[in-house]
Amino acid sequence: MDYVKQSDLLKALAHPVRLRMVEGLLGHECHVDRMVRGLGLPQSTVSQHLGVLKSKGIVQVRKEGVKTCYKVLHPAVAKIVAALGK
């Protein structure tokens, strides 16, 4: 096991906003503007959190015209979120 990589994954998920974002992205894509409205946070804050998730390989980015869509990419994330929900 790569302990450093796994630790980095858990650190990225350890923030309440990022954990909420990941839970919302499980199973479907979402545009940044929808996340901003849903979370009630400024666009810059949402983008910073998404940047952390992207840098750790947790989310995947897809451009749709001028909009940016995100979805969970990392296979272990769904299991981690499910375990936390128990």
C-alpha distance (Angstrom), angle and dihedral (degrees) to the residues before:
residue distance angle dihedral
M1 . . .
D2 3.79 . .
Y3 3.80 99.1 .
V4 3.79 94.8 -174.4
K5 3.80 92.6 53.1
Q6 3.80 93.0 45.8
S7 3.80 91.1 47.3
D8 3.81 90.5 51.6
L9 3.81 89.7 51.6
L10 3.80 91.5 52.3
K11 3.81 92.2 46.1
A12 3.80 90.5 54.0
L13 3.81 90.4 51.3
A14 3.81 93.5 44.2
H15 3.82 95.3 84.2
P16 3.83 113.3 90.2
V17 3.82 94.1 -134.6
R18 3.80 93.5 48.8
L19 3.79 91.3 46.8
R20 3.81 90.0 51.8
M21 3.81 90.6 47.8
V22 3.79 92.6 50.7
E23 3.80 92.2 47.5
G24 3.80 89.4 52.4
L25 3.80 92.3 48.0
L26 3.79 95.6 51.4
G27 3.77 108.2 114.3
H28 3.80 98.9 5.2
E29 3.78 146.4 43.9
C30 3.77 124.8 -106.1
H31 3.81 135.8 -167.5
V32 3.80 119.4 -124.4
D33 3.81 92.0 -119.7
R34 3.80 90.8 57.2
M35 3.81 90.5 50.7
V36 3.81 90.5 49.7
R37 3.81 90.6 53.8
G38 3.81 93.7 42.8
L39 3.78 95.8 47.4
G40 3.80 96.2 38.1
L41 3.80 90.7 -134.6
P42 3.81 131.5 127.8
Q43 3.79 116.0 -90.4
S44 3.79 91.1 -117.2
T45 3.82 91.7 56.3
V46 3.81 92.5 48.6
S47 3.80 90.3 48.2
Q48 3.81 91.7 51.1
H49 3.80 91.3 52.5
L50 3.80 91.3 46.4
G51 3.80 88.7 50.9
V52 3.80 90.3 57.3
L53 3.80 91.7 48.3
K54 3.80 91.3 47.5
S55 3.80 93.6 48.3
K56 3.82 90.4 55.7
G57 3.81 93.0 48.5
I58 3.79 93.5 -112.2
V59 3.80 97.7 121.7
Q60 3.77 133.5 33.7
V61 3.80 123.0 -141.7
R62 3.79 126.4 -141.0
K63 3.80 125.4 179.9
E64 3.78 117.5 -137.4
G65 3.78 105.6 -175.9
V66 3.78 105.7 -64.2
K67 3.81 92.9 -17.8
T68 3.78 125.2 88.5
C69 3.81 118.9 -143.3
Y70 3.80 125.9 -160.3
K71 3.79 134.1 -163.9
V72 3.79 135.1 170.6
L73 3.78 111.2 -92.3
H74 3.81 104.9 170.5
P75 3.82 111.0 93.9
A76 3.82 96.5 -147.8
V77 3.80 95.6 53.2
A78 3.82 95.3 80.3
K79 3.81 89.8 53.0
I80 3.80 92.1 48.9
V81 3.81 92.9 49.2
A82 3.80 90.9 46.7
A83 3.80 91.3 50.7
L84 3.81 91.0 50.9
G85 3.80 90.9 51.2
K86 3.81 93.2 59.2
